């Protein structure tokens, strides 16, 4: 019974601020005067703050309380399921969470949505490091978990956020056309990419490295992939007015000027690469075969300071408030999220954090392909070799790219780089404007 989900916006803020009600109990992280709340039935009250209710959270509450009947999980949702969330709502939610956390109060568990300064919360000691809780939890089998995903999301060696699942930004190539291209995935840069693509596309045909992809979109994606190189979040400094970033702008423009890349759509057999998000196991086939009959998953071109592994995009991230009086109950919730039952919930979005869950779904798809019964979303049949699944699992187990980034900074890169690509400004001027606007935003 969903008795707590879907509080009104004002009510949610009031509940967040008023988490100082007293009752029996306590906890290692409880601040002075804050005690564990209990219901009339004697259940420990555990609060979870989220931006918007979804069927996933409704199912989560029901399943978790069935597993732990001594805990009353109260979900404080800023917006109800199905209710339209406007841009201003997200900002108001972020402000309310920020206010109550900085005051030392708030929900026991909170969803770390984009835009919340999670790193700053860690530095101020507001979030709990769950490293010891995880290592001591014998219900979790770490050899069945994607520890590389958790490792990528650590902050200064500590685990402050647990994802319910994740998506992956993948780089996909035309396996047939690239088989003799001599790509060294471990070391190739965007300069190497441009050289290889130029050599392969200069055959007199309308062949492109990437199609239906504007230069400002490419700059935004490059910035996301290398966010930590351009933004020092802790110091609140941007690094866009550097010779390296200016050179990257010029290189991207040159690829479009020379016809290596195009912003226009092209035929399915007229491009060499494309970038796409894999949101669930079925996308390992559905997305990769949407453009190429023989797709090849590749490491993306990257700077020498990084790898080109698939970028990790958490579905939802959850943290425990450091001063929550019910840290034990809070960890039980996150442990449940990582359990076989929690990860197998059909309402949960994204790839699972458990290898067994993902591999089970991929094996089903593989069996259907072998039987000739699997169809792509457009109804077409598909042929895929076992090597495609092997390659995906290999890259998944090595995925290490993750950045807690600000969408506003990425938008600034797109807006100001477009002025350069359209000929309105020089590369140096565009980089300077990106630098100034990003610096102003980071210090707001």
URKAVEN-V417656 format. One record per helix or strand of 2 or more residues. SS is the DSSP state (hx for helix, st for strand). FROM is the first residue (numbers start at 1). TO is the last residue. If there is no record, write none. Layout:
BEGIN
ss-><SS/SS>
from-><FROM/FROM>
to-><TO/TO>
END
This chain:
BEGIN
ss-><hx/st/hx/st/hx/st/hx/hx/hx/hx/st/st/hx/hx/hx/hx/st/st/hx/st/hx/st/st/st/hx/hx/hx/hx/hx/hx>
from-><9/44/55/71/87/109/118/131/142/147/162/166/175/190/215/227/231/237/243/273/283/295/311/317/327/340/355/386/407/427>
to-><17/52/67/79/102/111/123/136/144/152/163/174/178/201/225/230/232/238/257/278/286/298/314/321/337/343/371/396/421/442>
END
